[in-house]
């Protein structure tokens, strides 16, 4: 299924199954409200320019996840999950506490996530809420404490703005090869 505009699942509850690949040249917004359940099954690859998921959204992809720019996961008390049987590729993956991504084929991206999100993978930049975002991110996407403001970051990524300070991405060469999440 090729959708030229963005996709927004709404507030849930919902169950969506795509028998084949799903591709959008815009933003893919997979959220629910107040922890309502949401289930998306893609029986192929998933392609998007940017992607965000959260709360009760659970996304299962039987192929690979290919995000041209940034992927965001937030909230969910471990219910917000994106899982792929193939590889997950993105410029960067931004996860808040309680959101997870898994890819049997590994992750090829710069990863900003809480320490301990995976047993076998250490985030490139730790999201611990200590105000250390000032060393990595453009000031326009930081909150008043110096941490990444997810809503502003999603909006900036959708607008095509870089979230990182100049030279930050190049400091993390480990973002280039595929890394296991399990």
C-alpha positions as CSV (number, residue, x, y, z in Angstrom):
1,X,0.0,0.0,0.0
2,X,1.5,3.3,-1.1
3,X,0.1,6.4,0.6
4,X,1.6,9.7,-0.6
5,X,0.3,11.8,2.4
6,X,0.9,11.2,6.1
7,X,-1.0,8.6,8.1
8,X,-2.6,9.2,11.5
9,X,-4.3,6.3,13.2
10,X,-6.3,8.5,15.5
11,X,-6.8,7.9,19.2
12,X,-7.8,4.3,19.2
13,X,-8.8,1.7,19.8
14,X,-7.9,0.2,16.4
15,X,-6.7,-3.0,14.7
16,X,-5.1,-2.5,11.3
17,X,-3.6,-5.2,9.1
18,X,-1.8,-4.5,5.9
19,X,-1.3,-7.5,3.7
20,X,2.0,-6.4,2.1
21,X,4.2,-3.4,2.5
22,X,3.1,0.0,3.7
23,X,4.8,3.1,2.3
24,X,4.3,6.8,3.0
25,X,6.4,9.7,1.8
26,X,5.3,11.7,4.8
27,X,4.8,11.1,8.6
28,X,3.4,8.0,10.1
29,X,1.7,8.7,13.4
30,X,0.7,5.5,15.3
31,X,-0.7,6.5,18.7
32,X,-3.6,5.9,21.0
33,X,-5.1,8.1,23.7
34,X,-5.2,7.3,27.4
35,X,-3.6,3.9,26.9
36,X,-6.4,2.6,24.6
37,X,-5.2,-0.4,22.6
38,X,-3.9,-0.1,19.1
39,X,-2.5,-2.9,16.9
40,X,-0.9,-2.5,13.5
41,X,0.4,-5.5,11.6
42,X,2.3,-5.0,8.4
43,X,2.9,-8.2,6.4
44,X,5.8,-6.7,4.5
45,X,8.2,-3.7,4.9
46,X,7.2,-0.4,6.5
47,X,8.6,2.8,4.8
48,X,8.1,6.4,6.1
49,X,9.9,9.7,6.1
50,X,9.3,10.1,9.8
51,X,7.5,7.9,12.3
52,X,6.1,8.3,15.8
53,X,4.3,5.8,18.0
54,X,3.2,5.8,21.6
55,X,0.8,5.0,24.5
56,X,-1.0,1.7,23.6
57,X,0.2,1.3,20.0
58,X,1.8,-2.0,19.2
59,X,3.3,-2.3,15.7
60,X,4.5,-5.6,14.3
61,X,6.3,-5.6,10.9
62,X,7.1,-8.9,9.2
63,X,9.7,-7.3,7.0
64,X,12.0,-4.3,7.7
65,X,11.3,-0.8,8.9
66,X,12.9,1.9,6.8
67,X,12.6,5.5,8.1
68,X,14.3,8.2,6.1
69,X,14.7,10.5,9.0
70,X,13.7,10.1,12.7
71,X,11.7,7.5,14.5
72,X,10.1,8.5,17.9
73,X,8.5,6.3,20.6
74,X,7.0,7.7,23.8
75,X,4.9,6.7,26.8
76,X,3.2,3.4,27.0
77,X,4.5,1.7,30.2
78,X,6.2,-0.8,27.9
79,X,3.0,-1.1,25.9
80,X,4.3,1.2,23.1
81,X,6.3,-1.3,21.0
82,X,7.6,-1.4,17.4
83,X,8.9,-4.9,16.5
84,X,10.3,-5.9,13.1
85,X,11.4,-9.3,11.8
86,X,13.9,-7.6,9.5
87,X,16.2,-4.6,10.1
88,X,15.2,-1.2,11.4
89,X,16.9,1.6,9.6
90,X,16.6,5.3,10.5
91,X,18.7,8.4,10.8
92,X,18.0,8.3,14.5
93,X,15.7,6.5,17.0
94,X,14.4,8.6,19.9
95,X,12.8,6.6,22.8
96,X,11.3,7.8,26.0
97,X,10.9,5.6,29.1
98,X,8.4,2.9,28.5
99,X,8.7,2.7,24.6
100,X,10.7,0.0,22.9
101,X,11.8,-1.0,19.5
102,X,13.0,-4.5,18.5
103,X,14.4,-5.7,15.2
104,X,15.5,-9.3,14.6
105,X,17.7,-8.1,11.8
106,X,19.3,-5.4,14.0
107,X,19.1,-1.6,14.3
108,X,21.0,0.7,12.0
109,X,20.5,4.2,13.5
110,X,21.8,6.6,16.1
111,X,19.9,5.7,19.3
112,X,18.7,8.1,22.0
113,X,17.0,6.0,24.8
114,X,17.1,5.3,28.5
115,X,19.9,3.1,29.8
116,X,18.7,-0.5,30.2
117,X,16.2,-0.4,27.4
118,X,17.9,-3.6,26.0
119,X,20.1,-6.2,27.6
120,X,22.5,-6.3,24.6
121,X,22.5,-2.8,23.3
122,X,23.6,0.4,24.9
123,X,22.1,3.7,23.6
124,X,24.4,6.0,21.9
125,X,23.0,9.0,23.8
126,X,21.3,8.2,27.1
127,X,17.9,9.7,27.8
128,X,18.0,10.0,31.6
129,X,16.4,13.4,32.0
130,X,19.6,15.0,33.4
131,X,19.6,18.1,31.2
132,X,22.5,16.8,29.1
133,X,20.6,17.3,25.8
134,X,22.4,20.7,25.4
135,X,25.5,18.8,24.3
136,X,23.7,17.0,21.5
137,X,20.5,18.7,20.3
138,X,19.5,22.0,18.7
139,X,18.2,24.4,21.4
140,X,14.9,24.7,19.5
141,X,14.0,21.0,20.5
142,X,15.0,21.2,24.2
143,X,12.7,21.8,27.2
144,X,13.6,24.4,29.9
145,X,15.7,21.7,31.7
146,X,17.9,21.0,28.7
147,X,16.3,17.7,27.8
148,X,14.8,16.7,24.5
149,X,11.2,17.9,24.2
150,X,9.6,15.0,22.2
151,X,6.7,17.0,20.7
152,X,8.9,19.8,19.5
153,X,11.4,17.2,18.1
154,X,8.7,15.4,16.2
155,X,7.4,18.7,14.7
156,X,10.9,19.8,13.8
157,X,11.7,16.4,12.1
158,X,8.4,16.6,10.2
159,X,9.4,20.0,9.0
160,X,12.8,18.7,7.8
161,X,14.9,20.4,10.4
162,X,18.0,18.8,11.9
163,X,17.6,17.9,15.6
164,X,21.3,17.5,16.2
165,X,24.0,20.1,16.8
166,X,26.5,20.2,13.9
167,X,29.0,17.2,14.1
168,X,27.1,15.2,16.7
169,X,25.9,12.4,14.4
170,X,29.5,11.9,13.0
171,X,30.7,11.2,16.6
172,X,28.7,8.0,16.7
173,X,30.2,5.7,14.1
174,X,28.4,2.7,15.7
175,X,25.2,4.0,14.2
176,X,26.2,2.7,10.8
177,X,26.5,-1.1,11.2
178,X,23.5,-3.1,12.2
179,X,23.3,-3.8,16.0
180,X,21.2,-6.5,17.7
181,X,18.3,-5.5,20.1
182,X,17.9,-8.9,21.6
